[in-house]
Amino acid sequence: MKPVEHNLPVTINQILSWVKQCTAQERDIILKELITDKQALQFASEKSLAKDWISEEEDEAWKNL
């Protein structure tokens, strides 16, 4: 499994910088929206999960399924 490439007009660092400028209430709203948005949650989790999933050992373990 390879990480998904994207063509976003902004970088993740730009998004994080913007979020850091939000109030605590605004950040809570953003977080609640992200948690209920399955695609956003999947995107946010992808890099973290890739550390365990993208490996020769993992491919070997799942090759017969």
C-alpha positions in Angstrom: 0.0 0.0 0.0 1.4 3.4 -1.0 0.6 6.7 0.6 -2.0 8.7 -1.4 -0.5 11.6 -3.4 -2.5 14.9 -3.6 -2.5 18.1 -5.5 -3.6 20.4 -2.7 -2.9 24.1 -3.2 -1.6 24.4 0.4 0.8 22.3 2.4 0.0 20.6 5.7 2.3 23.0 7.5 0.2 25.9 6.1 -2.9 24.3 7.4 -1.4 23.6 10.8 -0.2 27.2 11.0 -3.7 28.4 10.3 -5.2 26.1 12.9 -2.8 27.3 15.5 -4.1 30.8 14.9 -7.7 29.8 15.7 -9.2 30.2 19.1 -9.7 27.2 21.3 -13.4 27.2 20.5 -12.7 27.2 16.7 -10.1 24.4 17.1 -12.8 22.3 19.0 -15.2 22.8 16.1 -12.6 21.8 13.6 -11.6 18.7 15.6 -15.3 17.6 15.9 -15.8 18.0 12.2 -12.7 16.0 11.4 -13.6 13.2 13.8 -17.1 12.9 12.2 -15.7 13.1 8.6 -14.5 9.6 7.7 -12.4 10.7 4.8 -10.6 13.4 6.8 -10.0 10.9 9.6 -8.6 8.5 7.2 -6.3 11.1 5.7 -5.1 12.3 9.1 -4.4 8.7 10.2 -2.6 7.6 7.0 0.9 8.8 7.7 0.8 7.4 11.3 -0.6 4.0 10.2 1.8 3.8 7.2 4.7 3.3 9.6 3.3 -0.1 10.6 1.5 -1.0 7.4 4.0 -0.2 4.7 6.7 -2.8 5.2 8.0 -6.0 3.6 7.0 -8.0 6.7 3.4 -6.7 6.5 3.2 -7.5 2.8 4.5 -11.0 3.5 2.0 -11.5 6.3 -1.0 -10.6 4.1 0.1 -12.0 0.7 -2.2 -15.1 0.9 -5.4 -13.2 1.6 
